[in-house]
Amino acid sequence: MHHNPISVTNLSYDYADGTQALHEINLEIKATERVALIGANGSGKSTLLRHLNGILLAQKGRIVVGEQAIAPETLTQIRNFVGLVFQNPDDQLFMPTVWEDVAFGPLNQGLAEPALTDRVKRSMAAVGLDFDRYAERAASNLSGGEQKRVAIAGVLAMQPQVLVLDEPSAQLDPASRRQLIELLQSLPITQLIATHDLDMALELCSSTIVLGRGSVVFSGPTEQVLGNPEFLRQHSLEPPLCYARPYCQLDHAPDTSPPRFISATLAENPYVSSFKVAQ
């Protein structure tokens, strides 16, 4: 396992129309850490994420993933190392059935039967999708929350060391959002989560990076930045809704925990319990 699986040094990127999307980005993400990436629309979050598995290549600066710098000749290894889940599942799901969508990545990695079906079953189980019920269904006929889980399963099937998610809770109902949070909490791999859902960031992530106009304006403990309403307002953000409650400390709150929809499933899940980060 790599101590710092992602290291970004002096990364800058301008779009073709001259818009500066990223400016001198420096950050490191440690192994098994869950990090929130927050900022106003247009702050550069999605642009940064697309650099981490080589969808965009740095115009200036350097990104090291594991022990390899991102470059055209290393893209295959990089994309096996970093799994990117897009905000919109329609951008990721394109095969006729759920089985084929989840199997697509490992099949292209050269995985053959029976290991391929075993990998698909474990990945679907990890996100709470019953193989017998969902394998032959068309992803286009599933709910938004189910499609999101299929997209995550397809990435997990490639056994990445880093999971990068762009607005994973967008368009999810409360039950699906809770399922997603429990899933991400259960996965023992490094995660970078770009989100406007600051309550989710507070619950999931010990560290937070704030982008403002393409630059890192904060990198540190999540509670420190989310508890600073003035700083958040300066960067067009608001404190988490839970901070608006009539008590100061979250652990003073009454127990209003929602039902744990898939916790038991995850606890018994062989994929989660046996998940090994690739060496």
JOWOPE-V162729 format. One record per residue. N is the residue number from 1. RES is the residue in one small letter. SS is DSSP state (@ for helix, = for strand, . for the rest). PSI is psi in whole degrees, 0 to 359 (999 if undefined). D_FIRST is the distance of its C-alpha to the first C-alpha in Angstrom with 1 decimal. Layout:
# JOWOPE-V162729
N:RES:SS:PSI:D_FIRST + N:RES:SS:PSI:D_FIRST
This chain:
# JOWOPE-V162729
1:m:.:138:0.0 + 2:h:.:137:3.8 + 3:h:.:316:6.5 + 4:n:.:86:8.9 + 5:p:.:342:8.1 + 6:i:=:127:11.9 + 7:s:=:122:14.5 + 8:v:=:128:18.1 + 9:t:=:118:20.9 + 10:n:=:42:24.6 + 11:l:=:126:24.4 + 12:s:=:148:27.9 + 13:y:=:129:29.4 + 14:d:=:139:33.1 + 15:y:.:167:34.5 + 16:a:.:332:37.3 + 17:d:.:5:40.0 + 18:g:.:354:38.9 + 19:t:.:127:37.1 + 20:q:=:110:34.3 + 21:a:=:322:31.4 + 22:l:=:141:28.8 + 23:h:=:113:29.6 + 24:e:=:53:27.4 + 25:i:=:127:24.3 + 26:n:=:125:21.7 + 27:l:=:157:18.7 + 28:e:=:140:15.1 + 29:i:=:129:12.9 + 30:k:.:159:10.2 + 31:a:.:137:7.2 + 32:t:.:6:9.3 + 33:e:.:143:12.4 + 34:r:=:120:15.5 + 35:v:=:132:17.6 + 36:a:=:141:21.2 + 37:l:=:112:22.8 + 38:i:=:163:26.5 + 39:g:.:162:29.7 + 40:a:.:163:33.0 + 41:n:.:136:33.7 + 42:g:.:4:33.6 + 43:s:.:346:31.2 + 44:g:.:8:28.6 + 45:k:@:305:26.0 + 46:s:@:324:26.2 + 47:t:@:318:26.5 + 48:l:@:314:23.3 + 49:l:@:321:21.4 + 50:r:@:347:22.9 + 51:h:@:338:21.5 + 52:l:.:344:17.9 + 53:n:.:22:18.1 + 54:g:.:12:21.0 + 55:i:.:319:24.0 + 56:l:.:141:25.3 + 57:l:.:141:24.7 + 58:a:.:133:25.1 + 59:q:.:330:28.6 + 60:k:=:141:27.6 + 61:g:=:189:24.5 + 62:r:=:140:20.9 + 63:i:=:126:17.8 + 64:v:=:125:14.5 + 65:v:=:118:11.8 + 66:g:.:245:8.5 + 67:e:.:11:10.6 + 68:q:=:135:13.6 + 69:a:=:141:16.6 + 70:i:.:124:18.3 + 71:a:.:163:21.5 + 72:p:@:324:23.8 + 73:e:@:351:22.5 + 74:t:@:8:18.8 + 75:l:@:324:19.6 + 76:t:@:312:18.9 + 77:q:@:321:15.3 + 78:i:@:317:14.9 + 79:r:@:341:16.6 + 80:n:@:332:14.5 + 81:f:@:321:11.4 + 82:v:=:118:13.5 + 83:g:=:125:16.0 + 84:l:=:125:19.2 + 85:v:=:117:21.7 + 86:f:.:159:25.1 + 87:q:.:317:27.6 + 88:n:.:115:30.2 + 89:p:@:334:29.3 + 90:d:@:337:32.2 + 91:d:@:352:30.2 + 92:q:.:332:27.6 + 93:l:.:121:29.6 + 94:f:.:356:32.1 + 95:m:.:162:32.4 + 96:p:.:327:35.4 + 97:t:.:163:33.6 + 98:v:@:316:30.6 + 99:w:@:312:29.5 + 100:e:@:325:29.7 + 101:d:@:313:27.8 + 102:v:@:327:24.8 + 103:a:@:345:25.0 + 104:f:@:312:25.4 + 105:g:@:303:21.8 + 106:p:@:329:20.7 + 107:l:@:319:24.2 + 108:n:@:344:23.7 + 109:q:.:352:20.4 + 110:g:.:9:22.8 + 111:l:.:134:22.2 + 112:a:.:169:25.5 + 113:e:.:150:27.4 + 114:p:.:357:27.1 + 115:a:@:329:23.3 + 116:l:@:310:24.0 + 117:t:@:322:26.1 + 118:d:@:318:23.8 + 119:r:@:317:21.0 + 120:v:@:315:23.6 + 121:k:@:316:24.9 + 122:r:@:320:21.6 + 123:s:@:320:20.8 + 124:m:@:320:24.3 + 125:a:@:325:24.3 + 126:a:@:331:21.3 + 127:v:.:13:23.4 + 128:g:.:26:26.6 + 129:l:.:120:28.4 + 130:d:.:125:30.4 + 131:f:@:311:30.1 + 132:d:@:328:33.8 + 133:r:@:325:35.0 + 134:y:@:341:33.0 + 135:a:.:319:32.0 + 136:e:.:6:35.3 + 137:r:.:155:36.0 + 138:a:.:129:36.1 + 139:a:@:330:33.6 + 140:s:@:342:36.4 + 141:n:@:3:38.3 + 142:l:.:165:35.7 + 143:s:.:168:35.7 + 144:g:@:318:33.5 + 145:g:@:321:31.2 + 146:e:@:320:30.9 + 147:q:@:320:30.3 + 148:k:@:319:27.4 + 149:r:@:324:25.8 + 150:v:@:318:26.4 + 151:a:@:317:24.8 + 152:i:@:320:21.6 + 153:a:@:320:21.7 + 154:g:@:324:22.0 + 155:v:@:316:18.8 + 156:l:@:330:16.9 + 157:a:.:340:18.5 + 158:m:.:0:16.4 + 159:q:.:57:13.2 + 160:p:.:160:11.6 + 161:q:.:340:8.3 + 162:v:=:134:10.9 + 163:l:=:121:14.4 + 164:v:=:125:17.2 + 165:l:=:132:20.6 + 166:d:=:109:24.0 + 167:e:.:59:26.5 + 168:p:.:335:25.3 + 169:s:.:1:28.2 + 170:a:.:134:30.9 + 171:q:.:19:33.9 + 172:l:.:143:32.7 + 173:d:.:168:35.2 + 174:p:@:321:34.5 + 175:a:@:317:33.6 + 176:s:@:323:31.1 + 177:r:@:317:29.6 + 178:r:@:319:29.1 + 179:q:@:317:27.5 + 180:l:@:314:25.1 + 181:i:@:315:24.2 + 182:e:@:322:23.7 + 183:l:@:310:21.5 + 184:l:@:324:19.2 + 185:q:@:331:19.1 + 186:s:@:343:18.2 + 187:l:.:121:15.1 + 188:p:.:45:11.8 + 189:i:.:162:10.1 + 190:t:=:137:10.5 + 191:q:=:136:14.2 + 192:l:=:120:16.8 + 193:i:=:107:20.2 + 194:a:=:126:23.4 + 195:t:.:150:26.3 + 196:h:.:353:29.9 + 197:d:.:87:29.6 + 198:l:@:336:29.2 + 199:d:@:319:29.8 + 200:m:@:319:26.7 + 201:a:@:318:24.7 + 202:l:@:321:26.0 + 203:e:@:325:25.2 + 204:l:@:323:21.6 + 205:c:.:128:20.2 + 206:s:.:335:20.0 + 207:s:=:151:19.9 + 208:t:=:140:22.1 + 209:i:=:130:22.8 + 210:v:=:127:26.5 + 211:l:=:140:27.8 + 212:g:=:115:31.4 + 213:r:.:43:33.2 + 214:g:.:5:30.1 + 215:s:=:153:28.9 + 216:v:=:117:26.5 + 217:v:=:350:29.0 + 218:f:=:141:26.8 + 219:s:=:113:23.2 + 220:g:=:200:22.7 + 221:p:=:137:23.3 + 222:t:@:314:24.5 + 223:e:@:328:27.5 + 224:q:@:313:28.6 + 225:v:@:322:29.1 + 226:l:@:345:30.3 + 227:g:.:10:32.7 + 228:n:.:84:34.3 + 229:p:@:327:36.8 + 230:e:@:316:38.5 + 231:f:@:316:35.3 + 232:l:@:317:34.5 + 233:r:@:324:38.0 + 234:q:@:337:37.9 + 235:h:.:29:35.1 + 236:s:.:36:36.9 + 237:l:.:163:34.8 + 238:e:.:153:36.0 + 239:p:.:158:34.6 + 240:p:.:148:33.3 + 241:l:@:327:36.2 + 242:c:@:337:35.3 + 243:y:@:350:36.2 + 244:a:@:357:39.7 + 245:r:.:159:40.4 + 246:p:.:42:43.1 + 247:y:.:157:40.8 + 248:c:.:321:38.5 + 249:q:.:137:35.5 + 250:l:@:327:33.6 + 251:d:@:357:33.7 + 252:h:@:353:37.5 + 253:a:.:151:37.7 + 254:p:.:157:39.4 + 255:d:.:98:37.4 + 256:t:.:30:37.6 + 257:s:.:133:34.3 + 258:p:.:165:34.7 + 259:p:.:145:34.3 + 260:r:.:99:30.8 + 261:f:.:320:31.2 + 262:i:.:15:28.3 + 263:s:@:314:26.6 + 264:a:@:318:28.0 + 265:t:@:315:27.0 + 266:l:@:321:23.4 + 267:a:@:327:23.4 + 268:e:.:2:24.8 + 269:n:.:123:22.6 + 270:p:@:333:20.9 + 271:y:@:311:18.5 + 272:v:@:315:17.3 + 273:s:@:332:17.4 + 274:s:@:6:15.6 + 275:f:.:124:13.1 + 276:k:.:127:9.9 + 277:v:.:131:7.0 + 278:a:.:139:7.3 + 279:q:.:999:5.7
